[in-house]
Amino acid sequence: MSVPQRPLTTTSGPVGGPVLRAQDVHAMAWHMHYDEHLSWEQIAVELEEPLAAVARMAAAYERFTDEKAAQVQGTLF
């Protein structure tokens, strides 16, 4: 006998928070480590992501922002 599964919705809509893009999670990992001074272990627990992935996420965000900055900045001399 199986237990019927309840849908993950309420009368007002889906249950849970907003769906985050990968870029959003990468930014969160970067800010948590460099602005909030959390360890990679703490970030992995907080974001519910593998420990091996959180430092790579922050590095990806840093590369992304560096590339964007390079695109909008002109040469000074």
Phi and psi in degrees as GROMACS dihedral restraints (atoms count N, CA, C in turn):
[ dihedral_restraints ]
;  ai    aj    ak    al  type     phi  dphi    fc
    3     4     5     6     1  -100.2    20    10
    4     5     6     7     1   151.7    20    10
    6     7     8     9     1   -88.8    20    10
    7     8     9    10     1   127.9    20    10
    9    10    11    12     1   -63.1    20    10
   10    11    12    13     1   138.7    20    10
   12    13    14    15     1   -85.2    20    10
   13    14    15    16     1   132.4    20    10
   15    16    17    18     1   -85.2    20    10
   16    17    18    19     1   137.9    20    10
   18    19    20    21     1   -67.2    20    10
   19    20    21    22     1   152.4    20    10
   21    22    23    24     1   -85.5    20    10
   22    23    24    25     1    52.0    20    10
   24    25    26    27     1  -134.4    20    10
   25    26    27    28     1   159.0    20    10
   27    28    29    30     1  -121.0    20    10
   28    29    30    31     1  -177.3    20    10
   30    31    32    33     1   -66.4    20    10
   31    32    33    34     1   -20.4    20    10
   33    34    35    36     1   -98.9    20    10
   34    35    36    37     1    -4.3    20    10
   36    37    38    39     1   136.6    20    10
   37    38    39    40     1  -169.3    20    10
   39    40    41    42     1   -60.9    20    10
   40    41    42    43     1   150.7    20    10
   42    43    44    45     1   -87.4    20    10
   43    44    45    46     1   146.3    20    10
   45    46    47    48     1   107.7    20    10
   46    47    48    49     1   177.3    20    10
   48    49    50    51     1   -86.1    20    10
   49    50    51    52     1  -172.7    20    10
   51    52    53    54     1   -70.0    20    10
   52    53    54    55     1   153.1    20    10
   54    55    56    57     1   -81.1    20    10
   55    56    57    58     1   126.6    20    10
   57    58    59    60     1   -98.4    20    10
   58    59    60    61     1   142.3    20    10
   60    61    62    63     1   -75.6    20    10
   61    62    63    64     1   158.9    20    10
   63    64    65    66     1   -56.7    20    10
   64    65    66    67     1   -40.4    20    10
   66    67    68    69     1   -60.0    20    10
   67    68    69    70     1   -37.1    20    10
   69    70    71    72     1   -65.8    20    10
   70    71    72    73     1   -42.4    20    10
   72    73    74    75     1   -67.6    20    10
   73    74    75    76     1   -39.0    20    10
   75    76    77    78     1   -61.5    20    10
   76    77    78    79     1   -43.9    20    10
   78    79    80    81     1   -63.5    20    10
   79    80    81    82     1   -41.3    20    10
   81    82    83    84     1   -61.1    20    10
   82    83    84    85     1   -43.9    20    10
   84    85    86    87     1   -61.5    20    10
   85    86    87    88     1   -43.2    20    10
   87    88    89    90     1   -62.6    20    10
   88    89    90    91     1   -49.4    20    10
   90    91    92    93     1   -65.0    20    10
   91    92    93    94     1   -38.2    20    10
   93    94    95    96     1   -63.6    20    10
   94    95    96    97     1   -36.6    20    10
   96    97    98    99     1   -81.0    20    10
   97    98    99   100     1   -48.2    20    10
   99   100   101   102     1   -88.5    20    10
  100   101   102   103     1   -29.2    20    10
  102   103   104   105     1   -95.9    20    10
  103   104   105   106     1   -39.9    20    10
  105   106   107   108     1   -98.4    20    10
  106   107   108   109     1    -5.5    20    10
  108   109   110   111     1    59.1    20    10
  109   110   111   112     1    36.3    20    10
  111   112   113   114     1   -83.8    20    10
  112   113   114   115     1   151.5    20    10
  114   115   116   117     1   -76.6    20    10
  115   116   117   118     1   162.5    20    10
  117   118   119   120     1   -61.9    20    10
  118   119   120   121     1   -33.7    20    10
  120   121   122   123     1   -63.9    20    10
  121   122   123   124     1   -44.4    20    10
  123   124   125   126     1   -63.7    20    10
  124   125   126   127     1   -40.1    20    10
  126   127   128   129     1   -66.0    20    10
  127   128   129   130     1   -41.6    20    10
  129   130   131   132     1   -59.1    20    10
  130   131   132   133     1   -41.9    20    10
  132   133   134   135     1   -67.3    20    10
  133   134   135   136     1   -46.7    20    10
  135   136   137   138     1   -62.2    20    10
  136   137   138   139     1   -43.0    20    10
  138   139   140   141     1   -89.1    20    10
  139   140   141   142     1    -4.1    20    10
  141   142   143   144     1    54.8    20    10
  142   143   144   145     1    47.7    20    10
  144   145   146   147     1  -124.0    20    10
  145   146   147   148     1   156.6    20    10
  147   148   149   150     1   -62.5    20    10
  148   149   150   151     1   143.6    20    10
  150   151   152   153     1   -56.2    20    10
  151   152   153   154     1   -41.4    20    10
  153   154   155   156     1   -63.5    20    10
  154   155   156   157     1   -22.0    20    10
  156   157   158   159     1   -89.4    20    10
  157   158   159   160     1   -28.1    20    10
  159   160   161   162     1   -67.5    20    10
  160   161   162   163     1   -38.9    20    10
  162   163   164   165     1   -67.2    20    10
  163   164   165   166     1   -37.6    20    10
  165   166   167   168     1   -65.6    20    10
  166   167   168   169     1   -35.0    20    10
  168   169   170   171     1   -62.4    20    10
  169   170   171   172     1   -45.9    20    10
  171   172   173   174     1   -64.0    20    10
  172   173   174   175     1   -40.2    20    10
  174   175   176   177     1   -65.2    20    10
  175   176   177   178     1   -38.0    20    10
  177   178   179   180     1   -64.4    20    10
  178   179   180   181     1   -40.5    20    10
  180   181   182   183     1   -64.6    20    10
  181   182   183   184     1   -41.4    20    10
  183   184   185   186     1   -64.0    20    10
  184   185   186   187     1   -42.7    20    10
  186   187   188   189     1   -62.0    20    10
  187   188   189   190     1   -43.4    20    10
  189   190   191   192     1   -59.7    20    10
  190   191   192   193     1   -47.4    20    10
  192   193   194   195     1   -69.7    20    10
  193   194   195   196     1   -34.6    20    10
  195   196   197   198     1   -64.3    20    10
  196   197   198   199     1   -41.4    20    10
  198   199   200   201     1   -65.0    20    10
  199   200   201   202     1   -43.0    20    10
  201   202   203   204     1   -63.2    20    10
  202   203   204   205     1   -41.5    20    10
  204   205   206   207     1   -63.9    20    10
  205   206   207   208     1   -40.6    20    10
  207   208   209   210     1   -64.5    20    10
  208   209   210   211     1   -32.2    20    10
  210   211   212   213     1   -69.9    20    10
  211   212   213   214     1   -35.0    20    10
  213   214   215   216     1   -94.1    20    10
  214   215   216   217     1   -16.5    20    10
  216   217   218   219     1   -90.2    20    10
  217   218   219   220     1   135.0    20    10
  219   220   221   222     1   -92.1    20    10
  220   221   222   223     1   169.6    20    10
  222   223   224   225     1   -75.0    20    10
  223   224   225   226     1   145.3    20    10
  225   226   227   228     1   -82.7    20    10
  226   227   228   229     1   -32.7    20    10
